[in-house]
Amino acid sequence: MATDEPGVSIGDVSNSNFAIGSHARAVTHHGTAPQRDEAVEELLAAVRELRADLARVRADERTAELDSALADTEDEITRTGQAAPSRRQRLRELLSDSQALLSVLASAGAVAGLLGM
């Protein structure tokens, strides 16, 4: 090993965030989960129940699109503690387009109710 080479020493990096390289990006996921109010908790539970129910019906393009939007909503609530108004509006639109689904699945009705439909 050459002695004129720069040395690098990394100590304890717990609870740290760093990136190396010209295109590197560091993201921190420390701390507690985002706080959610009771209404958001109810919506999250209803979204999860509807996703479970959708797995029990014959899938088509509309149910796949609804499931994808529900998955995105679940992810957003889990990450941020809320569902953005635009995401709620998208779910309203998909549920409105699926009136037959609403009559079959009580969980779809629960989500629709929590979205103000």
N, CA and C atoms as a LAMMPS dump frame, in Angstrom:
ITEM: TIMESTEP
0
ITEM: NUMBER OF ATOMS
351
ITEM: BOX BOUNDS ff ff ff
-5.0000000000000000e+02 5.0000000000000000e+02
-5.0000000000000000e+02 5.0000000000000000e+02
-5.0000000000000000e+02 5.0000000000000000e+02
ITEM: ATOMS id mol type element x y z
1 1 1 N 0.846 -1.163 0
2 1 2 C 0 0 0
3 1 3 C 0.887 1.219 0
4 2 1 N 0.608 2.162 -0.908
5 2 2 C 1.384 3.396 -1.008
6 2 3 C 1.034 4.32 0.141
7 3 1 N 2.028 5.001 0.676
8 3 2 C 1.798 5.877 1.814
9 3 3 C 1.284 7.241 1.419
10 4 1 N 1.357 7.612 0.13
11 4 2 C 0.877 8.93 -0.288
12 4 3 C -0.602 8.934 -0.671
13 5 1 N -1.272 7.81 -0.543
14 5 2 C -2.701 7.723 -0.855
15 5 3 C -3.5 8.312 0.306
16 6 1 N -4.614 9.022 0
17 6 2 C -5.432 9.56 1.088
18 6 3 C -6.101 8.418 1.841
19 7 1 N -6.285 8.603 3.101
20 7 2 C -6.929 7.6 3.921
21 7 3 C -8.353 7.999 4.24
22 8 1 N -9.188 7.019 4.392
23 8 2 C -10.575 7.252 4.763
24 8 3 C -10.859 6.422 5.997
25 9 1 N -11.461 7.054 6.956
26 9 2 C -11.831 6.36 8.177
27 9 3 C -13.287 6.685 8.481
28 10 1 N -14.074 5.657 8.648
29 10 2 C -15.484 5.841 8.972
30 10 3 C -15.724 5.234 10.338
31 11 1 N -16.189 6.065 11.232
32 11 2 C -16.489 5.605 12.589
33 11 3 C -17.908 5.095 12.681
34 12 1 N -18.542 5.325 13.803
35 12 2 C -19.923 4.908 14.039
36 12 3 C -20.858 5.712 13.146
37 13 1 N -21.635 5.045 12.303
38 13 2 C -22.547 5.736 11.381
39 13 3 C -24.008 5.504 11.727
40 14 1 N -24.284 4.962 12.895
41 14 2 C -25.684 4.745 13.26
42 14 3 C -26.393 6.093 13.372
43 15 1 N -27.629 6.133 12.898
44 15 2 C -28.449 7.352 12.851
45 15 3 C -27.815 8.44 11.998
46 16 1 N -27.081 8.026 10.973
47 16 2 C -26.429 8.97 10.067
48 16 3 C -26.985 8.802 8.664
49 17 1 N -26.67 9.778 7.839
50 17 2 C -27.142 9.766 6.467
51 17 3 C -26.028 10.344 5.607
52 18 1 N -25.545 9.588 4.625
53 18 2 C -24.514 10.105 3.746
54 18 3 C -24.592 9.411 2.406
55 19 1 N -24.031 10.061 1.39
56 19 2 C -23.995 9.499 0.047
57 19 3 C -22.647 9.846 -0.569
58 20 1 N -22.171 8.989 -1.439
59 20 2 C -20.877 9.197 -2.078
60 20 3 C -21.078 9.08 -3.581
61 21 1 N -20.475 9.994 -4.336
62 21 2 C -20.539 9.939 -5.795
63 21 3 C -21.335 11.09 -6.37
64 22 1 N -21.13 11.333 -7.643
65 22 2 C -21.741 12.5 -8.281
66 22 3 C -23.257 12.402 -8.403
67 23 1 N -23.796 11.204 -8.464
68 23 2 C -25.248 11.042 -8.598
69 23 3 C -25.862 10.367 -7.379
70 24 1 N -25.13 10.34 -6.29
71 24 2 C -25.61 9.672 -5.082
72 24 3 C -26.716 10.485 -4.423
73 25 1 N -27.591 9.794 -3.75
74 25 2 C -28.697 10.433 -3.047
75 25 3 C -28.874 9.719 -1.715
76 26 1 N -28.921 10.467 -0.648
77 26 2 C -29.102 9.89 0.681
78 26 3 C -30.506 10.194 1.175
79 27 1 N -31.177 9.189 1.668
80 27 2 C -32.531 9.334 2.192
81 27 3 C -32.542 8.784 3.607
82 28 1 N -33.096 9.542 4.519
83 28 2 C -33.163 9.117 5.914
84 28 3 C -34.552 8.596 6.245
85 29 1 N -34.583 7.478 6.937
86 29 2 C -35.854 6.895 7.386
87 29 3 C -35.821 6.667 8.886
88 30 1 N -35.224 7.581 9.602
89 30 2 C -35.135 7.478 11.057
90 30 3 C -36.358 8.122 11.697
91 31 1 N -36.551 7.808 12.945
92 31 2 C -37.62 8.476 13.687
93 31 3 C -38.867 7.631 13.777
94 32 1 N -39.921 8.265 14.205
95 32 2 C -41.183 7.571 14.408
96 32 3 C -42.037 7.642 13.151
97 33 1 N -43.01 6.777 13.089
98 33 2 C -43.943 6.78 11.963
99 33 3 C -44.781 8.055 12.013
100 34 1 N -45.229 8.533 10.856
101 34 2 C -46.053 9.739 10.847
102 34 3 C -47.337 9.54 11.645
103 35 1 N -47.77 10.607 12.288
104 35 2 C -49.002 10.565 13.064
105 35 3 C -50.21 10.623 12.129
106 36 1 N -51.21 9.801 12.421
107 36 2 C -52.426 9.778 11.613
108 36 3 C -53.606 10.041 12.533
109 37 1 N -54.554 10.847 12.036
110 37 2 C -55.75 11.081 12.842
111 37 3 C -56.713 9.907 12.665
112 38 1 N -57.789 9.921 13.444
113 38 2 C -58.729 8.805 13.447
114 38 3 C -59.367 8.577 12.075
115 39 1 N -59.694 9.654 11.372
116 39 2 C -60.322 9.524 10.048
117 39 3 C -59.376 8.848 9.063
118 40 1 N -58.104 9.188 9.125
119 40 2 C -57.122 8.576 8.223
120 40 3 C -56.924 7.107 8.593
121 41 1 N -56.92 6.801 9.883
122 41 2 C -56.815 5.406 10.321
123 41 3 C -57.99 4.591 9.796
124 42 1 N -59.194 5.16 9.85
125 42 2 C -60.381 4.472 9.327
126 42 3 C -60.252 4.253 7.827
127 43 1 N -59.799 5.283 7.109
128 43 2 C -59.63 5.146 5.659
129 43 3 C -58.602 4.071 5.35
130 44 1 N -57.48 4.056 6.057
131 44 2 C -56.45 3.047 5.829
132 44 3 C -56.997 1.645 6.053
133 45 1 N -57.74 1.451 7.121
134 45 2 C -58.326 0.134 7.4
135 45 3 C -59.306 -0.265 6.301
136 46 1 N -60.127 0.679 5.84
137 46 2 C -61.103 0.388 4.785
138 46 3 C -60.408 0.087 3.462
139 47 1 N -59.349 0.819 3.166
140 47 2 C -58.575 0.582 1.935
141 47 3 C -57.984 -0.828 1.967
142 48 1 N -57.425 -1.213 3.095
143 48 2 C -56.842 -2.557 3.21
144 48 3 C -57.907 -3.635 3.078
145 49 1 N -59.072 -3.408 3.667
146 49 2 C -60.153 -4.385 3.566
147 49 3 C -60.64 -4.522 2.129
148 50 1 N -60.779 -3.401 1.43
149 50 2 C -61.218 -3.447 0.03
150 50 3 C -60.181 -4.159 -0.831
151 51 1 N -58.898 -3.902 -0.594
152 51 2 C -57.863 -4.609 -1.357
153 51 3 C -57.959 -6.111 -1.14
154 52 1 N -58.211 -6.523 0.095
155 52 2 C -58.36 -7.96 0.388
156 52 3 C -59.583 -8.516 -0.339
157 53 1 N -60.688 -7.762 -0.337
158 53 2 C -61.893 -8.214 -1.031
159 53 3 C -61.684 -8.277 -2.539
160 54 1 N -60.945 -7.327 -3.087
161 54 2 C -60.688 -7.332 -4.534
162 54 3 C -59.928 -8.589 -4.964
163 55 1 N -59.107 -9.108 -4.07
164 55 2 C -58.363 -10.324 -4.381
165 55 3 C -59.286 -11.528 -4.538
166 56 1 N -60.523 -11.407 -4.033
167 56 2 C -61.472 -12.523 -4.075
168 56 3 C -62.437 -12.458 -5.264
169 57 1 N -62.369 -11.388 -6.048
170 57 2 C -63.26 -11.281 -7.212
171 57 3 C -62.455 -11.494 -8.491
172 58 1 N -63.182 -11.764 -9.562
173 58 2 C -62.519 -11.952 -10.845
174 58 3 C -61.941 -10.618 -11.303
175 59 1 N -60.648 -10.612 -11.522
176 59 2 C -59.948 -9.379 -11.885
177 59 3 C -60.227 -9 -13.341
178 60 1 N -60.367 -7.712 -13.55
179 60 2 C -60.426 -7.167 -14.894
180 60 3 C -59.644 -5.858 -14.869
181 61 1 N -59.693 -5.115 -15.947
182 61 2 C -58.923 -3.877 -16.049
183 61 3 C -59.328 -2.876 -14.967
184 62 1 N -60.63 -2.763 -14.701
185 62 2 C -61.095 -1.788 -13.698
186 62 3 C -60.686 -2.176 -12.285
187 63 1 N -60.801 -3.472 -11.953
188 63 2 C -60.415 -3.874 -10.602
189 63 3 C -58.903 -3.755 -10.417
190 64 1 N -58.131 -4.025 -11.467
191 64 2 C -56.672 -3.873 -11.379
192 64 3 C -56.299 -2.41 -11.172
193 65 1 N -56.975 -1.514 -11.884
194 65 2 C -56.712 -0.086 -11.73
195 65 3 C -57.1 0.398 -10.332
196 66 1 N -58.232 -0.086 -9.833
197 66 2 C -58.663 0.273 -8.485
198 66 3 C -57.675 -0.265 -7.457
199 67 1 N -57.251 -1.505 -7.603
200 67 2 C -56.299 -2.087 -6.661
201 67 3 C -54.986 -1.304 -6.659
202 68 1 N -54.533 -0.892 -7.821
203 68 2 C -53.303 -0.102 -7.913
204 68 3 C -53.447 1.232 -7.183
205 69 1 N -54.58 1.89 -7.38
206 69 2 C -54.826 3.169 -6.703
207 69 3 C -54.943 2.971 -5.196
208 70 1 N -55.563 1.872 -4.773
209 70 2 C -55.669 1.577 -3.346
210 70 3 C -54.289 1.289 -2.746
211 71 1 N -53.453 0.566 -3.489
212 71 2 C -52.089 0.283 -3.017
213 71 3 C -51.302 1.577 -2.864
214 72 1 N -51.441 2.479 -3.841
215 72 2 C -50.753 3.771 -3.761
216 72 3 C -51.247 4.582 -2.56
217 73 1 N -52.545 4.522 -2.303
218 73 2 C -53.118 5.245 -1.165
219 73 3 C -52.599 4.664 0.144
220 74 1 N -52.598 3.354 0.237
221 74 2 C -52.086 2.697 1.444
222 74 3 C -50.626 3.082 1.683
223 75 1 N -49.834 3.068 0.623
224 75 2 C -48.415 3.441 0.738
225 75 3 C -48.261 4.89 1.194
226 76 1 N -49.038 5.789 0.586
227 76 2 C -48.934 7.203 0.945
228 76 3 C -49.323 7.447 2.408
229 77 1 N -50.388 6.814 2.851
230 77 2 C -50.808 6.984 4.24
231 77 3 C -49.736 6.431 5.183
232 78 1 N -49.189 5.288 4.842
233 78 2 C -48.161 4.68 5.676
234 78 3 C -46.911 5.561 5.755
235 79 1 N -46.523 6.157 4.621
236 79 2 C -45.31 6.985 4.589
237 79 3 C -45.509 8.368 5.19
238 80 1 N -46.652 9.008 4.891
239 80 2 C -46.815 10.424 5.231
240 80 3 C -47.842 10.688 6.319
241 81 1 N -48.682 9.695 6.627
242 81 2 C -49.716 9.892 7.623
243 81 3 C -50.993 10.487 7.074
244 82 1 N -51.075 10.644 5.748
245 82 2 C -52.284 11.197 5.14
246 82 3 C -52.384 10.765 3.677
247 83 1 N -53.561 10.955 3.104
248 83 2 C -53.78 10.727 1.679
249 83 3 C -54.089 12.083 1.066
250 84 1 N -53.315 12.466 0.081
251 84 2 C -53.477 13.773 -0.556
252 84 3 C -54.863 13.899 -1.187
253 85 1 N -55.389 15.123 -1.258
254 85 2 C -56.693 15.324 -1.891
255 85 3 C -56.766 14.762 -3.313
256 86 1 N -55.695 14.874 -4.074
257 86 2 C -55.708 14.348 -5.443
258 86 3 C -55.832 12.824 -5.444
259 87 1 N -55.196 12.171 -4.488
260 87 2 C -55.293 10.712 -4.406
261 87 3 C -56.701 10.309 -3.988
262 88 1 N -57.303 11.039 -3.054
263 88 2 C -58.685 10.762 -2.636
264 88 3 C -59.645 10.956 -3.809
265 89 1 N -59.419 12.006 -4.581
266 89 2 C -60.276 12.27 -5.741
267 89 3 C -60.166 11.139 -6.761
268 90 1 N -58.955 10.632 -6.979
269 90 2 C -58.76 9.522 -7.923
270 90 3 C -59.533 8.292 -7.45
271 91 1 N -59.494 8.01 -6.159
272 91 2 C -60.263 6.874 -5.646
273 91 3 C -61.76 7.086 -5.83
274 92 1 N -62.218 8.319 -5.583
275 92 2 C -63.649 8.622 -5.796
276 92 3 C -64.049 8.317 -7.236
277 93 1 N -63.215 8.761 -8.181
278 93 2 C -63.517 8.541 -9.602
279 93 3 C -63.576 7.054 -9.927
280 94 1 N -62.588 6.303 -9.441
281 94 2 C -62.56 4.868 -9.729
282 94 3 C -63.744 4.151 -9.089
283 95 1 N -64.113 4.549 -7.882
284 95 2 C -65.257 3.914 -7.229
285 95 3 C -66.566 4.303 -7.909
286 96 1 N -66.671 5.524 -8.396
287 96 2 C -67.876 5.941 -9.128
288 96 3 C -68.036 5.148 -10.411
289 97 1 N -66.91 4.845 -11.055
290 97 2 C -66.94 4.064 -12.291
291 97 3 C -67.23 2.589 -12.035
292 98 1 N -67.204 2.185 -10.791
293 98 2 C -67.375 0.78 -10.437
294 98 3 C -68.628 0.574 -9.594
295 99 1 N -69.748 1.136 -10.008
296 99 2 C -70.977 1.03 -9.223
297 99 3 C -71.397 -0.416 -9.006
298 100 1 N -71.191 -1.277 -9.983
299 100 2 C -71.532 -2.687 -9.802
300 100 3 C -70.666 -3.3 -8.709
301 101 1 N -69.423 -2.911 -8.662
302 101 2 C -68.515 -3.397 -7.631
303 101 3 C -68.963 -2.918 -6.252
304 102 1 N -69.415 -1.673 -6.177
305 102 2 C -69.883 -1.133 -4.908
306 102 3 C -71.05 -1.933 -4.347
307 103 1 N -71.924 -2.385 -5.22
308 103 2 C -73.078 -3.13 -4.737
309 103 3 C -72.695 -4.532 -4.288
310 104 1 N -71.602 -5.076 -4.804
311 104 2 C -71.179 -6.429 -4.456
312 104 3 C -70.329 -6.443 -3.193
313 105 1 N -69.444 -5.468 -3.066
314 105 2 C -68.492 -5.473 -1.955
315 105 3 C -68.837 -4.403 -0.926
316 106 1 N -69.153 -4.818 0.252
317 106 2 C -69.452 -3.863 1.317
318 106 3 C -68.229 -3.009 1.642
319 107 1 N -67.037 -3.566 1.49
320 107 2 C -65.826 -2.805 1.795
321 107 3 C -65.653 -1.639 0.833
322 108 1 N -66.097 -1.793 -0.41
323 108 2 C -66.033 -0.682 -1.364
324 108 3 C -66.959 0.433 -0.906
325 109 1 N -68.1 0.052 -0.379
326 109 2 C -69.032 1.041 0.16
327 109 3 C -68.442 1.771 1.35
328 110 1 N -67.681 1.059 2.187
329 110 2 C -67.047 1.677 3.352
330 110 3 C -66.015 2.717 2.919
331 111 1 N -65.187 2.367 1.935
332 111 2 C -64.195 3.324 1.426
333 111 3 C -64.899 4.501 0.799
334 112 1 N -65.917 4.231 -0.003
335 112 2 C -66.652 5.317 -0.663
336 112 3 C -67.261 6.254 0.384
337 113 1 N -67.825 5.692 1.445
338 113 2 C -68.407 6.511 2.51
339 113 3 C -67.376 7.388 3.186
340 114 1 N -66.192 6.845 3.425
341 114 2 C -65.126 7.612 4.062
342 114 3 C -64.559 8.684 3.143
343 115 1 N -64.8 8.53 1.844
344 115 2 C -64.362 9.541 0.875
345 115 3 C -65.439 10.566 0.613
346 116 1 N -66.566 10.441 1.297
347 116 2 C -67.647 11.416 1.152
348 116 3 C -68.54 11.187 -0.036
349 117 1 N -68.635 9.967 -0.499
350 117 2 C -69.485 9.669 -1.669
351 117 3 C -70.875 9.284 -1.202
